[in-house]
Amino acid sequence: MPRVIALLLSLAFTLPVHAEGFITRLLNKPVPGGVAVMSLGNGATPPHVRYQDKPALVIREDDQRWIAILGIPLTVKPGQQQVQVDGRPRSFQVQPREYRAQHITAILLFAECF
């Protein structure tokens, strides 16, 4: 019985790893200034994807399924974003992200030039 439980637990922990491919696990960070990876299925031909009226990169991941790689501008507000996949709308969620800010202060020096 303990072996069966151990086997079931090991399967449960490995299933999510195989659900996503390497590129998806590496790149998918849907925040302003980040990258969203969207699964598109495993059809014979790549779907045509547009995000913010621009074509998106579509590749086959792990020789199994098509994915779209979407660059998210820094100006995008967190929330729902729309893409067009073969002319049909689909959406994905952009999460909030706080970036560390650096500020430059200017000091003016006046010199007498004579």
Secondary structure, DSSP 4 states (H G I P E B T S, - for coil): -HHHHHHHHHHHHHHHHHHS-HHHHHH-B-STTSEEEEEEE--SSPPPEEETTEE-EEEEETTTEEEEEEEPPTTPPSEEEEEEETTEEEEEEEPP-PPP--------------
